């Protein structure tokens, strides 16, 4: 036991922890401003709940350090089955929120299964890909690997949770690259899928082709292409997001001084659109600093991945980095109008206990791989 504690103390990447804590504390500051009107309306203390979840998250990070993930690989298949059952249960019994069945009520506890499912999938997919030992250059090897990832992806899309489905796509792409799949084949497949989707949406809009999207999901694409379309209804969120971010200018209006935030013009400002609050109160400089912290955190993750002597560990970290990168790019991109609006939270900043705990477990897994794979931080 003493040897294990010493191993953790010596090899733990403290800089990664510091970057995470800085982003987390920034999230607390912004959430305090963003949730004032929401707390009064819903009777929920969002900030205290987020802080409580983060304390649980730190305990989970410590718990993950007591394991050797490479020894946990034998549980990958049961975890994969449990993941599929959890998604199926959500699809069958889940509570509807914003047009999708996304929540499960387990007694007094409400969870959003799509969040822990991301971590479960990364763990299982890394085991599957590492067992192929970089033999994914041919279509005969690549197609089964794609099918392995497509099954949970289809269940997520069926909820319907298109945002989380897009996260799965980004994770699958990044992990396949890390596992040695052909770059040309991946770009051919994913580029062709995107092109086909755009063509089908065009056919739906012009010729009435069937499309497995809800009306609100389709309208999000429409207002992304034309933000001025229906500005008082479907285009309201995007326009208010851009106004809120732009009102911060270079230095921002000051912590707790955001006019748009205090007036409640921006919907979901404590979750999906919390980056707007950051931009209004801390300006371009504040946004730049937070994005730099994200970049520093992800660079540290990649450094650990490159020093991992185990293919499984490297692929796990690649999946986690892919997840974080897509979350940040999508969340920031949608509020400034360069990405369509989806319900994807900003990691460690947006309110959401399931999302926060999943992100902290992911960081715990990265730290674990650094500790047990003869990695020495510098």
N, C-alpha and C positions, 0 to 999 in steps of 0.2 A: 504493500500500500504506500509506504514511504517513497519507494522508488518511482511509483506512478505519479505521486504528487510532485516529486522533484522533476520528473520528465515534463509534466505539464507546465510547471513554473519556469523551466529553462526554455522550452521550445514554443510557448504560447506567443502568438503574434500580437503584442500589446498595441502596436500602432493601428492595427485593424480595429481593435476594440475602441480605441480613442476616437477614430473617425466615425464609427457607428454611434458612439455616445454623443458626439457633437451634432450629428444629424438628428438624433433622437431628441436632444435638448432643444434644438431649433424647432422641431415639430411641436414640442410642448408649448413654446412661446407663441407660435403661429396659431395653434389649436385654441389657446386661451382666447385670442381675439376672435377667431372664426366661430367659436361655439357659444358666445355669450347669448345672442338672440335665440339660437337653437336650444340651448339649455332651458331658457325660459319657456319656449314653446312646447318642448317635449318632456320637460321635467327630468332631464337626464344630465348628470354632471360628466360631460364627455372627457374633460381633462383628467379628472381623478380616475375615471375608468381606464383611460389610456396609460396613466402612470402606474396603476395597479397591474395592468397587463404587462407593462415593460418590466416590472419587478419579477413577475412570474417568468418572463422571457429570460432574464438573467439567470434565474435558477435553472431553467431548461438548458441554457448554454453550458452551465457547469455540469449538469447531468450528462450532456452529450460528451463532455470531455472524459468521462469515466469509461466510455466504450471505445472499442477499436472497430471502426466501420468496416474494415476489411474482413473482420470476423463475423460481422452481421450480415454479410452477403447471402448466407444460407437462408435468410428469411425473406429474400427478395420476392420469391414466387408467392408466398402467402400474403405479403404486403400488396403485391399487384392485384391479387384476387380481392383483398379487403378494399382496395381503392375502387375497383369496379363495382363492388357491392355498395360502397358508400355513395358513389355517384348514382347508382340505380335507385337507392333508397331516397336520395334527394329528388330525383326525377319523379318518383312515385308518391312520396309522402311530404316532400319539402314545402315550406311556406313560400308563397308568392311575394316577390318584392320587385317593383319596377318592371313588371311584365315577365319575370323569370322565376322559376322555383330554385331559390338559392340558399335557403336556410332550413336547418333541421332543429327542432326543439327537443332537447333531451332533458326532460324535467325542467328544472329552473334555468338550465344553461341553453343558450342559443348559439349554434355554430354555423359558420359558412364553409361547408365542406370543400368548395373549390380551392380554398387557400391551402389547407394541409395536403390536399390531393396533389398540388404542384410539387411539394417536397417529396411526397411518396413516389410520384412518378419519376422525378429526377433520380432518386435512389435506385428504383427498379430498372429504369432504362439504362443507367450506367452499368449495372450488373449485366444486363443483356448484351450491351455493346462491348463491354470489356471481355466477355466470354468469346466474342468473335475474333479477338486478337488482331484488330486492324484489317480484317479481311472483308472489306465492304466496297471494294472497287468495282465489282461486277454487279449487274442488275439482279442476278440470281441471289446474291447475298443482301443487296440493298433493299429489295422489295419486302422481304419478311421483316426487316428492321423497321421499315416504314409502317407496316401493318401493326406491329407491336405498339407503336405510338399512336396509330390512328384510332384504335378502339376506345381508349379513354377520351381522346379528342372528340370523337363523335358523340359520346355521352355528355360531355360538357356543352357542346353546341346545341344538343337537344334540350337543354334545361329551359330556355335557351340562354347561354352566357357567351356571347360572341367575343367579349373582351378577354375573358379567361381562355377561350379557344385560341385567340391570336397569341396569347402568351405561350400556350402549348406549342404552337407552330414555331415560334422563335426558339424555344428550348430544344425542340426536336432538331431544328436546323443546326444550332450551335453544337449540340452533343454529337450529331452525326459527323460534323466536320472534325471534332476532336477525336472521334473514333477512327478516322482515316477514310471516310467516304470521299468519293470523287467530287471535287468542287464543281466541275462542269455539270455532272449529273444532278447535283443538288440544285444548282441555279436553273438548270433546265426544268426540273420538276416544280420547284417553288415559283419560278418566274412564269412557267406555263399555267400553273394554278391561279396565280394572281391575274394574269391576262384573261384566262377563261372566266373568272369571276366578274371582272369588269365588263366583258362582252355580254355575259348573261344578265347583269344588272341593266345594261343598256337595252337589251332585248325586253326585259321586264317593263322598263319605263316607256318604251316606244311601241311594243307589240303585245304587251300583257303576258309575257312568259311567266310560268310559275316560278316563285322564288321562296325558299324556306326562311324568310325573314319576317319579323313582326313589322307593323306599320311604323312604330317609333324608331326601329333600327334603320329602316329604309330612309326615313326622314332625316336621320342624323347624317347619312351620306349626302343627301340633297343639300342640306344647309352647309355641309363642309365644302361642297363645290360652289355653292352660292350663299354666303353668309347673310346676304340681304333678303333671302327668301323667307317670307313670313316672320318678320323681326319681332312680333309681339307674341309669337307662339313657339314654333319649332326652332326658330333662330335666336330666341331670347337668351338661352344659356351661353352660346358662343359669343354673341355680341357683348353681353355683360362681362364675360370673362376677359375679353380683349380690352374693354373699357377699364376694368379693375386693374389689370396688369399695367396698362399704359399710364394710369393715373399716378403710379408710383414714381415715374421719372427715373432719375439717376440714383438718388439717395433714399427715396421713399418718403412717406408721410409720417413715419415714426410708429413705434410699437403701440398698438391699440388706438391709433389715430386714423385708421383707414375709413374714409367716408362711405365707400361702396360696401365695405364689410359690415360696418356698424348699422347701415340702413337695411341690410338684408336683401339687397337687390339681386345678389348672386346666389342661385340655388346650390344646395349641396356644397357650401363653401368649407365645410369641416371635413369633407371626404374627397370626392372626385376633383373639386376645384380649389383645393387648399393652396395650390401653387399661386393662384391669383392673389390670395391674401398676403402671401410672402412678397410678391411683386409690388403690391400696393403699399405695404408698410415698410419694406426694406429696399425697394427699388431694384434697379439693375445690378447694383453692387451686391446687395444681399442675395439675389438669385444666382449671381456668378459664384459667390462664395459657397453656397449650398451645392451647386452643381460641381464645383471643384472638390468638395468633400466627397460627393458620390464617386467622382472619378478616382480620387485617391484610394477610396475604399475598394473599388473594383480592381485597381492596379495591384493592390496588396493581395487580393484574392488570386489574381493571375500569377503573381510571383510565387505564391504557395503552390499553385497548380504545376508550374514549370519545374518546381523542385520536388514534386511528389514522384517517388520511384515506382509507384503503382498506377497502372493505367486506369483502374477503377476510380481512384481518388481524383486523378486529373479530369476525368470525364464528369464526375460529380460536380467539381468546382466550375467547369465550363457551363454546365447546365444552370447552376445557380447564378453565375455571372450573366448568362443569356437572359435569365428571368429578370434580374435587376435592371439590366440595360434596357430591355423592352418596356418595363414598367415606367422607368424614368423618361425615356424618349416619348412614349405614348402619352403619358400624363402631361408632361410639359408641352408636347407638341399640340395636344388637343386644345389647350387653353390659349395658345397663341395662333391657332388656326391653320397649322400645317399638318395636322393629323385629324381624322374623324373622331367625334366624341364617343368614347366608350367608358364604361364604369370601372376603370382601372385605377387603383389608389397609388399615391406616391409613397414609396417604401419608407417606413419609419416616421413619416410625417402625417399622412392622412389618418383620420380616426378610423379605427376598426381593430377590434381585439384579435380576431382570427388572423387577419392579415399581418398584424404586428408580431404575433407569436410565431407565425410561419416564417417571417423574415428573420427573426432572431434565431430560430432553430437552424435556418439555412446558414447564418453566420457561424453558429456553433459547429456545424458540420465542416465548414471550411477550416476553422481553427483546429478541429479534431484531426483532420487530414494533415495539417501542418505539424501537429504534435507527434503523431505516430508514424510519419513517413520520413523520418530522419531529416526534417527540414530545420534549418537554423536561421531565424530571422536576423536581418542586418539593418 
